Amino acid sequence: METVAVVLLFAAVLLALASRAAMKRFVARRLGAAANDALLEIDFWKASSEKPVMRCLLFVELLSWVAVALLVARLAVPVIQHPKV
């Protein structure tokens, strides 16, 4: 079962990074030099104001990071509960 969780973890990380890269390209194309990587989500929200379908990319990225956190917690719980001394 842990193998499935590890595979899903890597898939969620790759999906989050791919959506982040797509958001960076979109923001750089729309805002140019005014784009800020630290505020990418906010800049993306502003840049995609007339394209509501593009905003789904932001939710995909955020939900992917939530899935990563949940999968890491799922993998960590058995290790924390039964430590090998």
SVG drawing of the C-alpha trace seen along z (x, -y; Angstrom):
<svg xmlns="http://www.w3.org/2000/svg" viewBox="-15 -46 32 48">
<polyline fill="none" stroke="black" stroke-width="0.4" points="0.0,0.0 2.9,-2.4 4.1,-1.8 0.8,-3.3 1.1,-6.2 4.7,-6.9 3.7,-6.8 0.8,-9.1 3.0,-11.4 5.5,-11.7 2.6,-12.2 1.1,-14.9 4.4,-16.7 4.9,-16.5 1.4,-17.8 1.9,-20.7 5.3,-21.6 3.9,-21.3 0.9,-23.6 3.2,-26.1 5.5,-26.2 2.5,-26.8 1.3,-29.5 4.7,-31.2 4.7,-31.1 1.2,-32.6 2.0,-35.4 5.3,-36.2 3.6,-36.5 0.8,-38.7 2.6,-40.9 6.1,-40.8 8.7,-42.2 6.1,-43.1 5.7,-39.3 6.9,-38.3 7.7,-34.6 7.1,-35.0 3.5,-36.3 2.8,-34.0 -0.6,-32.9 -1.8,-36.5 -0.3,-37.6 -1.9,-34.7 -5.3,-35.5 -5.0,-39.1 -3.7,-38.1 -6.4,-35.5 -9.3,-37.8 -11.0,-37.5 -10.3,-33.8 -12.1,-31.9 -11.1,-28.5 -7.4,-29.4 -8.1,-30.0 -8.7,-26.2 -4.9,-25.8 -4.4,-27.7 -6.8,-25.3 -5.0,-22.3 -1.7,-23.5 -3.1,-24.3 -5.0,-21.0 -1.9,-19.1 0.1,-20.6 -2.7,-19.6 -2.5,-16.1 1.2,-16.1 0.8,-17.1 -1.8,-14.5 0.2,-11.7 3.3,-12.7 1.2,-12.6 -0.2,-9.2 3.4,-7.8 4.7,-9.4 2.0,-8.2 3.1,-4.5 6.7,-5.5 5.8,-7.8 3.6,-5.3 6.0,-2.4 9.6,-3.7 12.4,-1.2 14.9,-1.7"/>
</svg>
